[in-house]
Each structure stands twice: as C-alpha cells, then as structure tokens.
Amino acid sequence: MKNRRSTVFFHATIIFGLIMLETPIVLLANNIEPMIFGLPLLVFWVLFWWLFCTIIFLIAYIKKWGKKNSI
C-alpha cells in the first residue's frame, strides 16, 4: 500500500509541476517589473517550475524508479 501511495504522489506532483509550467497560467507571470533575483518574473516562474520538476524526478528515481525490479 505504501508503494502505491508513493507512486501516486510522484505522478501527481510531476503532473502538477508540468501543468504549472506549460499551461496558460504562465501568462499571469508575464510581467517584467517584479524582479526576483535579478530575473523578470516570467523567467523566474519557468526556472522555478523546471527546478521543481527536476527535483521531484530525482527524488522519485532515488526512492523508487532507480531500482532494478521497479517495473
């Protein structure tokens, strides 16, 4: 049961991250004025969600998907 729960969690967070990265929600961040770490908001938005998805993929690989008999 724990294995199934973690699989659902990883899939849900990856899908959520991709939705936040690729949908028209990104147009809400299409402003230059609020600068975060010297980057326009749109660039920071895309980099943040890309980093979020990358970290989730790394954690999922280390915890579950990187094992030989995970299929």
N, C-alpha and C positions, 0 to 999 in steps of 0.2 A: 504494500500500500504506500509506503514512504517513497519507493522508487517511482511509482506512477504520479504521486503528488509533485515530486521534484521535476519530472518530465513536463507536466502540465504547467508548472511555474515557469520553467525556462522557455517553453514555447510561447506562453502568454506575454512574458516580458520582452522577448525578441519581437513579437508581432507589434506590441505597443510601441517599442522604440522605432521600428520601421514606419509605423503609421505617423508618429510624430515627426519623422524625418522627411517623409515623401508626400504627405497629403497637403491640401491647400491651407492647412493650419499654419504652415511655414510663412504664408503671406501676412499673417499677423505680426511676424517679426521682421518684415521688410522695411525697416527704418534704419537710417544712418545715425541719427542723433544719439540714442543711448549707446555709448561706447562701453564695452566690457573688456577689460584687459587690453585696451587699445584697438579692439576689433569692433566693426559695426555689428549690430545686434543680429542680423541675418547670418553673418559668417560665424559668430559665436554659437547661434542656435544649431546650425548644421554640424559644427565641430563637436558640440556637446552631445548631441544625439548619436553621432557617429562613434564617439568615445564610449557612450553608454552601451550601445550595441556590441562594440568590440569587447568591453569588459564582461558583459553577460555571456558572450560566446566563449571567452577564455575560461570563466568560472564553470560553465557547463561542460567544456571539454575536460577540464581538470577533474571535476567531480563525477561525471557520468560518461560522456561520449568518447573519452580517450581510452577507455578500457577495451581489450580485445574482444570480449564476449558481451558487448553492449548492444549488439544487434538483435 
